[in-house]
Amino acid sequence: MRSITHAVARAAATAAFVISAISAQSAPRPITHEDVWTLRRLGAPAIDRQGRFAILPVTEPSYAKDGTKTDLWWVPLDGSKAVRRLTSASASESSPAISPDGRLVAFTTKRDDDSASQIYLLPLDGPGEARRLTEIPTGASGPVWSPDGRALAFTSKLYPNVDATDEAQKAEADRRKKDEVKVSAYDAFPIRNWDHWRDDRKTHPFVLTLTAGGELDGAPRALLAGADITTGDGYRGSGSPTWTPDGRALIYGIVTNGNEGARATTPTHLYRVPAAGGEARRITPDGASWSMPKFSADGKTLYVRRTLESEYVYNLPHLVKAVWSDREMLEFRAVAADLDRPVNAAAPIAGTNEVVAVVTDAARHQIVVLSEDGVARPTDENGRGTQSGFVAAQTAPIGVSVYEDSGGAAELVATDLASGRTTTLTAFNDGRLDGVHLQPFDEFWFDSSKGRKIHCWVALPPGMQEGERYPMLMWMHGGPHSSSMDKGHVRWDMRLLAAPGYIVVAPDYTGSVGYGEAFARAIQGDPLATPCQEIVEAADAALARYPAADPNRLAALGASYGGHMANWMQAKHGDRFRCLVGHAGLASLEGQWGTSDAIHHRERNLGGPPWAGNDTWQTQSPHTYAARFATPMLLTIGEKDYRVPLNQTLHMWSMLQRQKVPSRLLVYHAANHWIMRGPDARHFWGEVHKWLDRWLRP
């Protein structure tokens, strides 16, 4: 994969060169929140079996209530960009699935009198309206075609201890709705997830069969209804089902100890579930979590993503394969075992013994070909940007994905997996950023005080003038096991941060992914101190590289884990910054451990629970240093955030107010972990820019 030396050689030129190059151009206008928010957003595509066309959901965002809509679009893969809209109903569509013969697309939507999302079917070979296939009271999602095109698998959540029939499930839903007592009762962890309180419904795989004419043939069947494996508190259905090559069974992800999430890992195992009903049989061994099953075109090989369990919180996901057998637990072996980068998506390449994968590498997504001899060959050695939603055709060496980089907006692209040639297929965002400053990010590396190579993206301000000084913002990404990628972002766009005239630096500190497993694991037992020290060192490295950056006007900001670090900056490095901005950050390591919807990994990170004697629970907790708080700080939070619950932000706010630190608190009552309503997001960005201007003004 990309070497550090190669990356340094490809880094942008010196600051003087950058400034003079920009000065010579006419200055385009800065990007605005409206520019970012109203860009069309491309969802995960589906590709037909023969690699002739793709179908994908495209969202047209709006600030108006109920103004945002998502429709399905048909995209030919010949590069003609002759796309056409398939749906135009007021309801949004998602999860397109193309039939094996390419004549039909199944998808999920909630229309008209639907009480919940249902599966609909639309012909592609002529005129016709989409028609509803399911009427399941608890909803239906994620349709997947059988190999012969005569059946669809999907999932739905069922009430326990009630017959799986539509009538019984609807009666139970109605009974609960009318019950005057509104209470949630729990006997096991977790009780919340992301932005909602958990109920006792359980996700089940379903199958419906179709006639030769595409009509529903009998009622959909809940394959695991009443099965022993689903009756315990620990059962969790996971992801969409995958058909076996003979169409006789599904491969389905199941967690059996989900109720132990407060004290143990909860791995997902793959099970073979007979499509006609019967006992689910596990096919993956212990010691790992398993996902993304894919069969080779000849049906003889099963590829799976495996994440081994260890004493570490972070374990690199690898691609493995096994000879497919219908009768026994499989033996898997690694594909490209030496690939020290996380696999995000993978698929066999038609007509070969090779596999294509999308991996995170040096804050980019690379499409790589994994050969039988274990070599990972990038399709574009100098590639930038990100690839999402990658899928490959089953009988042709072609794949499609949504591509985006910092110099543009998202579009669907096709990659010829034999030659590596990439073709842009759509123009959904053409013209939408005309006249906007969109210089691709600069980048550099530096050596940290611990001897680690740290990568940084840099967004430069529009109209940058030689001889002027600019405030510098240190952007801290979330995770921590993620990266600041080479792209815009609807929630936190570095280009939008830079728009008022700021230099924005985004370091991938220790714990980030795309730099090897050891680098990501090095944060274990050191949750905040070293990453924040590296942010400060990145600021020093950037100041040395960019003479235009004003060392007396620095700020730091981040969200989620980046919000944790903003609070730690307040605790330990506040004197370096004029102001701070933190969204959804923890104030107390122990408080976050005790109230979040996901806690066991925090305990493992510090080697035991807060009462086990590890003083890091206190020494690396922002609240311990409240007496030192002095840097002006903007705090924001969504009231429905259960990942970093509201009280963590209120705790931080109380400490700032107690210490008479200039501070401002924004609570978005309709938001969860992210601020994703248009009016709220626009208000948030206005507040962030006003706060930065207040403290960074010359």
C-alpha positions in Angstrom: 0.0 0.0 0.0 0.9 3.7 0.0 4.3 4.2 1.6 5.0 7.2 3.9 7.8 8.2 1.6 5.6 8.2 -1.5 2.9 10.2 0.4 5.5 12.8 1.4 6.7 13.1 -2.1 3.2 13.7 -3.3 2.3 16.2 -0.6 1.5 19.8 -1.7 4.3 22.3 -2.3 5.5 24.9 0.1 3.2 27.5 1.5 4.8 30.3 -0.6 4.1 28.4 -3.8 0.5 27.7 -2.7 -0.2 31.3 -1.8 1.3 32.7 -5.0 -0.6 30.2 -7.1 -3.9 31.2 -5.5 -3.2 34.9 -5.7 -2.7 34.7 -9.4 -6.3 33.4 -9.9 -9.5 35.4 -9.6 -11.0 34.6 -6.3 -14.2 32.6 -6.5 -16.8 33.0 -3.8 -16.6 31.0 -0.5 -18.7 28.0 -0.1 -21.9 28.4 1.9 -24.0 26.1 4.0 -26.7 26.2 1.3 -24.1 24.9 -1.2 -23.2 22.0 1.0 -26.7 21.2 2.2 -28.4 21.2 -1.2 -25.9 19.1 -3.0 -27.7 15.9 -4.2 -26.7 12.9 -2.0 -26.2 9.6 -3.7 -27.1 6.4 -1.8 -25.7 2.9 -2.2 -26.2 1.7 -5.8 -27.3 -1.7 -7.0 -25.8 -3.2 -10.2 -27.4 -5.7 -12.6 -25.9 -9.1 -12.8 -24.5 -8.5 -16.3 -23.0 -5.1 -15.5 -25.1 -3.1 -17.9 -26.7 -0.6 -15.6 -27.1 0.5 -12.0 -29.9 1.8 -9.9 -29.4 4.1 -7.0 -31.4 6.3 -4.6 -30.7 10.1 -5.0 -31.8 12.5 -2.3 -32.7 16.1 -3.1 -32.3 17.9 0.2 -34.4 20.9 1.3 -34.6 23.2 4.3 -38.4 23.1 4.0 -40.3 20.7 6.3 -41.1 17.6 4.2 -39.3 19.1 1.3 -36.5 16.5 1.1 -37.2 13.6 -1.1 -35.3 10.5 -2.4 -36.1 8.9 -5.7 -34.6 5.9 -7.6 -32.6 6.6 -10.8 -31.5 4.3 -13.6 -27.9 4.8 -14.8 -26.4 3.0 -17.9 -22.8 1.9 -17.5 -21.7 2.8 -21.0 -20.6 6.3 -19.9 -23.4 8.1 -21.9 -24.8 9.7 -18.7 -28.3 9.0 -20.1 -29.8 8.6 -16.7 -33.5 8.5 -16.0 -35.7 8.9 -12.9 -37.6 5.7 -12.1 -39.7 7.0 -9.2 -41.3 10.3 -8.4 -43.7 9.6 -5.6 -43.8 12.0 -2.6 -42.4 9.2 -0.4 -38.7 8.3 -0.4 -37.4 5.1 -1.8 -34.3 3.1 -0.7 -32.5 -0.3 -0.9 -33.0 -1.0 -4.6 -32.5 -4.7 -5.7 -32.4 -5.7 -9.3 -33.8 -9.0 -10.4 -31.3 -11.5 -11.9 -32.8 -11.0 -15.4 -32.7 -7.2 -15.1 -36.4 -6.8 -15.7 -37.5 -5.8 -12.2 -36.4 -3.7 -9.3 -37.6 -4.2 -5.7 -37.2 -1.5 -3.2 -38.4 -0.2 0.2 -40.7 2.7 0.7 -43.7 3.9 2.8 -46.5 5.2 0.6 -50.1 6.3 0.9 -51.8 4.2 3.6 -48.8 2.1 4.5 -48.5 1.9 8.3 -44.8 1.0 7.9 -42.2 0.7 5.1 -43.0 -2.1 2.7 -41.4 -3.9 -0.3 -42.5 -2.6 -3.7 -41.8 -4.0 -7.2 -41.3 -1.9 -10.4 -40.9 -3.2 -14.0 -37.8 -1.9 -15.8 -38.6 -3.2 -19.3 -41.6 -1.0 -20.1 -44.2 1.3 -18.7 -45.8 0.4 -15.4 -46.4 1.5 -11.8 -44.7 0.2 -8.7 -46.9 -2.2 -6.8 -46.7 -3.2 -3.2 -45.6 -6.7 -2.4 -45.9 -6.8 1.4 -48.4 -5.5 3.9 -46.5 -6.4 7.1 -47.6 -4.4 10.2 -44.1 -4.2 11.5 -42.6 -3.2 8.1 -40.3 -4.7 5.6 -36.8 -3.7 4.5 -33.7 -4.7 2.5 -35.0 -6.9 -0.3 -32.6 -9.4 -1.8 -33.4 -11.5 -4.9 -32.9 -15.3 -5.0 -30.6 -16.6 -7.8 -33.5 -17.7 -9.9 -35.5 -14.5 -9.5 -38.5 -16.3 -8.0 -38.2 -15.2 -4.4 -37.2 -12.2 -2.3 -35.6 -12.2 1.1 -36.0 -9.3 3.5 -36.2 -8.5 7.2 -38.8 -7.3 9.6 -39.0 -6.7 13.4 -41.5 -8.9 15.2 -43.1 -8.7 18.6 -42.0 -11.7 20.7 -44.4 -14.3 22.2 -46.9 -13.5 19.5 -47.6 -15.5 16.3 -45.7 -14.2 13.3 -48.9 -13.7 11.3 -49.8 -10.2 10.1 -53.1 -10.4 12.1 -51.4 -11.3 15.4 -48.6 -8.8 15.0 -51.0 -6.0 14.2 -53.2 -6.8 17.1 -50.2 -6.6 19.4 -49.1 -3.3 18.0 -52.7 -1.9 18.4 -52.8 -3.2 22.0 -49.6 -1.5 23.0 -50.6 1.7 21.3 -53.9 1.8 23.4 -52.2 0.9 26.7 -52.5 3.8 29.1 -49.3 2.8 30.8 -46.3 4.0 28.8 -43.3 2.3 30.3 -40.2 0.6 29.1 -39.0 -2.3 31.2 -35.6 -3.9 30.9 -33.8 -6.9 32.4 -30.6 -6.6 30.4 -28.3 -4.1 28.6 -28.6 -2.2 26.3 -31.7 -0.1 26.9 -31.1 2.5 24.3 -29.6 2.7 20.8 -28.4 5.9 19.1 -31.6 8.0 19.4 -34.4 5.7 20.6 -35.3 3.5 23.6 -35.1 -0.2 22.7 -38.2 -2.2 22.7 -38.5 -6.0 22.7 -39.1 -6.5 18.9 -36.6 -8.8 17.2 -35.4 -8.7 13.6 -36.2 -11.8 11.6 -35.4 -12.9 8.0 -38.4 -13.4 5.8 -38.9 -14.9 2.3 -41.7 -14.3 -0.2 -42.1 -16.2 -3.4 -43.3 -14.9 -6.8 -45.1 -16.5 -9.7 -43.6 -16.6 -13.2 -45.6 -13.3 -13.8 -44.1 -11.6 -10.8 -47.2 -11.9 -8.6 -47.0 -12.7 -4.9 -47.4 -16.4 -4.4 -48.7 -16.9 -0.8 -47.9 -15.0 2.3 -44.3 -14.0 3.3 -42.7 -16.5 5.7 -40.8 -15.5 8.9 -38.0 -18.1 8.8 -37.0 -18.0 12.4 -40.3 -17.3 14.1 -40.5 -19.5 17.2 -37.0 -20.9 16.7 -35.0 -21.6 19.9 -32.2 -19.3 18.8 -34.6 -16.2 18.8 -36.3 -16.8 22.1 -33.5 -15.6 24.4 -32.8 -12.0 25.4 -29.5 -12.2 23.6 -30.8 -12.7 20.0 -30.1 -9.9 17.5 -30.7 -10.3 13.8 -27.9 -8.4 11.9 -27.9 -7.0 8.4 -29.5 -8.2 5.2 -29.7 -11.9 4.3 -27.6 -13.4 1.4 -28.9 -16.3 -0.7 -26.9 -19.4 -1.1 -26.0 -20.2 -4.8 -28.6 -23.0 -5.0 -31.4 -20.7 -3.6 -32.3 -23.2 -0.9 -31.1 -21.1 2.1 -30.0 -17.7 3.4 -26.8 -16.7 5.1 -27.8 -14.4 7.9 -25.9 -12.6 10.7 -27.0 -13.4 14.2 -25.8 -12.1 17.6 -26.7 -14.6 20.4 -25.4 -12.7 23.4 -26.6 -9.2 22.7 -27.9 -8.9 26.3 -24.2 -9.1 27.6 -23.1 -5.8 26.0 -22.3 -4.2 29.3 -19.7 -6.8 30.1 -18.6 -8.7 27.0 -18.1 -8.4 23.3 -21.1 -9.4 21.2 -19.8 -10.9 18.0 -21.9 -11.5 14.9 -21.9 -15.0 13.5 -23.2 -16.2 10.2 -25.9 -18.9 10.1 -27.4 -20.9 7.3 -31.2 -20.6 7.4 -33.3 -22.9 5.2 -35.5 -20.8 2.9 -38.3 -23.3 3.4 -38.0 -23.1 7.1 -36.0 -25.2 9.6 -33.2 -25.0 12.0 -30.6 -22.2 11.7 -27.0 -23.7 11.6 -23.9 -21.6 12.4 -21.2 -21.7 9.8 -18.5 -19.4 11.3 -16.1 -20.4 14.1 -15.5 -18.6 17.4 -13.0 -15.9 18.0 -14.2 -13.3 15.5 -17.1 -11.3 14.3 -18.3 -11.9 10.7 -20.0 -9.8 8.0 -20.4 -9.1 4.3 -20.8 -12.6 2.9 -20.3 -12.8 -0.9 -20.3 -15.9 -3.2 -18.2 -16.3 -6.2 -20.0 -16.5 -9.6 -19.6 -20.3 -9.7 -21.0 -20.7 -6.2 -17.9 -22.6 -5.0 -16.3 -20.0 -2.7 -17.7 -17.9 0.1 -15.9 -14.6 0.9 -16.5 -13.0 4.3 -15.1 -10.0 6.2 -13.6 -11.3 9.5 -12.7 -9.1 12.5 -10.8 -11.2 15.0 -11.3 -10.7 18.7 -8.4 -9.9 21.0 -7.5 -7.9 24.1 -7.5 -4.8 21.9 -10.6 -2.7 21.2 -9.6 -2.2 17.6 -9.0 -5.2 15.4 -8.4 -4.8 11.7 -11.1 -6.3 9.5 -9.7 -8.7 6.9 -11.2 -10.6 4.0 -11.2 -14.4 4.2 -12.6 -17.1 2.1 -13.8 -20.7 2.4 -14.8 -23.5 0.0 -18.6 -23.5 0.3 -20.2 -26.4 1.9 -23.9 -26.8 2.9 -23.3 -29.2 5.7 -20.6 -28.1 8.1 -18.9 -25.2 9.9 -16.4 -23.7 7.4 -12.7 -23.3 7.5 -11.6 -19.8 6.4 -8.2 -18.6 5.2 -7.1 -15.0 4.7 -7.1 -13.3 1.3 -4.0 -11.0 1.1 -3.2 -11.7 4.8 -0.4 -9.0 4.8 -2.8 -6.2 3.8 -2.5 -3.9 6.8 -5.5 -1.8 5.9 -9.2 -2.2 6.8 -11.5 -3.8 4.2 -14.7 -1.7 3.8 -16.2 -3.6 0.9 -15.3 -6.6 -1.3 -16.5 -8.7 -4.2 -15.2 -11.5 -6.5 -14.1 -10.3 -10.0 -16.1 -12.2 -12.6 -14.0 -14.6 -14.7 -11.0 -14.5 -12.4 -9.7 -15.9 -9.1 -9.2 -12.4 -7.9 -11.2 -10.2 -5.5 -11.7 -6.4 -5.5 -11.8 -4.6 -2.2 -12.2 -1.0 -1.0 -9.7 -0.2 1.7 -9.0 2.9 3.8 -5.4 4.1 3.1 -3.8 7.4 4.2 -7.2 9.2 4.6 -8.4 8.0 1.2 -10.4 5.1 -0.1 -8.5 2.9 -2.5 -9.9 0.2 -4.8 -7.5 -2.6 -4.8 -7.3 -6.0 -6.5 -6.4 -8.9 -4.2 -4.7 -11.7 -6.2 -4.4 -15.4 -5.3 -0.7 -14.8 -4.3 -1.8 -12.3 -1.7 -0.7 -9.1 -3.5 -2.9 -6.0 -3.2 -2.8 -4.0 -6.4 -4.4 -0.5 -6.4 -6.4 0.3 -9.5 -5.1 3.9 -9.2 -1.8 4.2 -7.4 -2.2 8.0 -7.1 -5.9 8.0 -6.3 -7.6 10.5 -4.0 -11.1 10.9 -2.6 -13.5 8.3 -1.2 -15.5 5.4 -2.6 -18.7 4.4 -0.9 -21.4 1.8 -1.7 -19.1 -0.3 -3.9 -20.7 -3.3 -5.7 -19.5 -5.4 -8.6 -21.4 -7.2 -11.4 -21.6 -11.0 -11.1 -20.8 -11.9 -14.7 -18.7 -8.9 -15.9 -15.5 -7.4 -14.5 -17.0 -4.0 -13.6 -17.9 -2.3 -10.3 -19.7 0.9 -9.4 -19.4 3.2 -6.4 -20.1 6.8 -5.3 -16.9 8.8 -5.7 -16.2 12.2 -4.0 -13.1 14.2 -3.3 -12.4 17.6 -1.7 -12.3 19.3 -5.1 -15.9 18.4 -6.1 -19.1 16.7 -5.3 -20.3 13.1 -5.3 -21.1 11.2 -8.5 -21.5 7.6 -9.5 -18.5 6.1 -11.2 -17.8 2.8 -12.9 -14.4 1.0 -12.5 -13.2 -1.5 -15.1 -11.6 -4.1 -12.8 -9.4 -5.5 -15.5 -7.8 -2.2 -16.6 -8.5 0.0 -13.5 -10.0 2.7 -15.8 -12.7 4.8 -14.1 -15.6 6.4 -15.8 -17.9 9.0 -14.3 -21.5 7.9 -15.0 -23.7 10.8 -13.6 -23.9 14.5 -13.4 -26.3 14.9 -10.5 -24.3 17.8 -9.0 -23.0 19.4 -12.2 -23.2 23.2 -12.0 -24.3 23.2 -8.4 -20.9 24.4 -7.2 -20.1 26.7 -10.1 -18.2 29.8 -9.0 -17.5 28.3 -5.6 -13.9 28.1 -4.2 -13.2 24.3 -4.3 -9.4 24.0 -4.2 -8.6 20.3 -3.3 -7.1 19.9 0.1 -3.3 20.3 0.6 -1.6 17.6 2.7 1.5 17.0 4.7 3.1 14.5 7.1 5.1 15.2 10.3 6.9 13.1 12.9 5.2 13.2 16.3 7.1 13.4 19.6 6.5 9.6 19.9 8.1 8.9 16.6 4.8 8.3 14.7 4.1 9.5 11.2 1.0 11.8 11.3 -0.9 12.7 8.2 -2.8 16.0 7.9 -5.2 17.4 5.3 -5.3 21.2 5.0 -8.2 23.3 3.7 -7.0 26.8 2.6 -9.2 29.8 2.7 -10.7 31.2 -0.5 -8.9 34.3 -1.9 -5.8 33.7 0.1 -3.5 36.7 -0.3 0.3 36.8 0.0 1.5 38.7 3.0 -1.8 38.3 4.9 -2.1 36.4 8.2 -5.0 33.9 8.7 -6.4 32.3 11.8 -5.9 28.5 12.0 -8.4 25.9 13.1 -7.5 22.4 14.2 -10.2 20.0 13.2 -10.4 16.8 15.3 -12.3 13.9 13.7 -14.6 11.5 15.6 -14.2 7.8 16.1 -11.6 7.5 17.3 -11.1 4.7 14.8 -11.9 6.7 11.7 -10.1 9.3 9.6 -10.4 12.8 8.2 -11.1 11.9 4.5 -10.4 13.7 1.3 -14.0 14.9 0.7 -16.7 17.3 1.8 -19.1 16.4 4.5 -22.7 17.3 5.0 -22.2 17.6 8.8 -18.6 18.9 9.2 -17.2 20.3 5.9 -13.6 21.5 6.2 -14.2 23.7 3.2 -17.1 25.4 4.9 -15.0 25.9 8.0 -12.3 27.6 5.9 -14.8 29.8 4.0 -14.7 32.9 6.3 -10.9 33.1 5.9 -9.4 30.3 8.0 -6.7 27.7 7.4 -8.1 24.4 8.6 -5.8 21.5 9.5 -7.1 18.0 10.1 -4.5 15.6 11.5 -5.1 11.8 11.7 -3.8 11.3 15.2 -2.9 8.0 16.9 -6.0 5.8 16.8 -7.0 6.7 13.3 -7.5 4.0 10.7 -5.8 3.6 7.3 -2.2 3.6 8.7 -2.0 0.0 9.9 -3.4 -2.0 12.8 -0.7 -1.1 15.2 -1.3 2.7 14.7 -5.0 2.3 15.4 -4.3 0.2 18.5 -1.8 2.5 20.0 -4.6 4.6 21.6 -5.5 1.7 23.9 -5.1 2.8 27.5 -4.4 6.3 26.4 -7.8 7.6 25.3 -7.2 11.4 25.1 -3.7 12.5 26.1 -1.5 11.4 23.2 -4.0 12.2 20.4 -4.5 15.7 21.8 -0.8 16.2 22.2 -0.4 15.2 18.5 -3.1 17.8 17.5 -1.0 20.4 19.3 2.2 19.2 17.5 0.3 19.2 14.2 -0.5 22.9 14.9 3.2 23.6 15.3 4.1 21.7 12.2 1.4 23.5 10.2 2.6 26.9 11.5 6.1 26.1 10.3 4.8 25.0 6.9 2.3 27.9 6.3 3.8 31.3 7.2 0.3 32.8 6.5 -1.1 31.0 9.6 -1.3 33.3 12.6 0.2 31.6 15.7 -1.7 34.0 17.9 -5.1 33.1 16.5 -5.7 29.4 16.9 -8.8 27.5 17.6 -9.7 23.8 17.9 -13.0 22.1 17.3 -14.5 18.6 17.0 -17.5 16.4 17.3 -18.2 13.0 19.0 -14.7 11.7 19.8 -13.5 15.0 18.4 -15.8 16.6 21.0 -14.1 14.6 23.7 -10.8 16.0 22.6 -12.2 19.6 22.5 -13.0 19.1 26.2 -9.5 17.7 26.9 -8.0 20.6 25.1 -9.9 22.8 27.5 -8.5 20.8 30.4 -4.8 20.5 29.3 -4.0 22.8 26.3 -6.4 25.7 26.6 -3.6 28.2 26.7 -2.8 27.4 23.0 -6.2 28.4 21.7 -8.3 31.5 21.5 -11.5 29.5 21.6 -12.9 25.9 21.4 -16.0 24.3 19.8 -17.2 20.9 21.0 -20.2 18.9 19.8 -21.3 15.8 21.7 -18.2 15.5 23.8 -17.7 13.7 27.1 -16.9 15.6 30.3 -16.3 12.5 32.5 -14.9 9.2 31.3 -16.8 7.4 34.1 -20.0 9.4 33.4 -19.8 8.5 29.7 -19.2 4.8 30.5 -22.2 4.7 32.8 -24.8 6.4 30.5 -23.9 5.6 26.9 -25.7 3.0 24.8 -22.3 1.4 24.1 -19.9 0.9 27.0 -17.9 -2.3 27.1 -15.3 -1.1 24.6 -14.6 1.8 26.9 -13.9 -0.5 29.8 -11.6 -2.7 27.7 -9.7 0.4 26.6 -8.8 1.1 30.2 -8.3 -2.5 31.3 -11.3 -2.8 33.6 -14.3 -0.9 35.0 -13.9 2.5 36.8 -13.7 0.8 40.2 -10.9 -1.6 39.3 -8.1 0.8 40.2 -6.9 2.2 36.9 -6.3 5.9 37.7 -6.6 6.8 33.9 -10.3 7.0 34.5 -9.5 10.2 36.4 -6.2 11.4 35.0 -7.5 11.5 31.4 -11.0 12.8 32.2 -11.7 16.4 31.4 -13.7 17.1 34.6 -10.7 16.4 36.7 -9.1 19.6 35.6 -12.1 21.9 35.8 -10.1 24.4 38.0 -7.9 25.1 34.9 -10.8 25.8 32.5 -10.3 29.3 31.0 -10.6 29.1 27.2 -13.9 30.5 25.7 -16.0 27.5 24.5 -19.1 26.8 22.4 -20.9 23.6 23.3 -23.6 21.9 21.2 -25.6 18.7 21.7 -28.7 16.9 20.4 -31.2 16.1 23.1 -31.8 12.7 21.6 -28.2 11.7 21.6 -27.8 8.4 23.5 -24.3 7.7 22.3 -22.8 10.7 24.2 -25.8 11.6 26.3 -27.0 15.1 27.0 -25.8 15.2 30.6 -22.2 14.9 29.5 -22.5 18.3 27.7 -24.5 19.8 30.7 -21.7 18.6 33.0 -19.1 20.4 30.8 -21.4 23.5 30.6 -21.8 23.6 34.4 -18.0 23.5 35.0 -17.4 26.3 32.5 -20.1 28.5 34.0 -18.8 27.7 37.5 -15.3 28.9 36.5 -16.8 32.0 34.8 -15.4 31.0 31.4 -17.1 32.7 28.5 -19.2 30.0 27.0 -22.3 29.3 25.0 -24.6 26.2 25.0 -26.8 25.1 22.2 -29.2 22.2 22.7 -31.0 21.0 19.5 -34.1 19.3 20.8 -34.9 17.3 17.6 -31.3 16.2 17.0 -29.6 12.9 17.9 -25.8 12.4 17.8 -25.8 14.5 14.7 -27.6 17.7 13.7 -29.3 16.6 10.5 -32.5 18.7 10.1 -31.8 21.4 7.5 -32.9 24.5 9.6 -31.0 23.2 12.7 -27.8 22.5 10.6 -27.9 26.0 9.0 -28.4 27.6 12.5 -25.6 25.5 13.9 -23.1 26.6 11.2 -24.1 30.2 11.7 -23.4 29.9 15.4 -20.0 28.2 14.8 -18.9 30.9 12.4 -20.1 33.7 14.7 -18.3 32.1 17.7 -15.0 31.8 15.7 -15.3 35.3 14.4 -15.9 36.7 17.9 -12.6 35.2 19.2 -10.4 35.1 16.1 -11.1 38.6 14.8 -7.8 40.5 14.3 
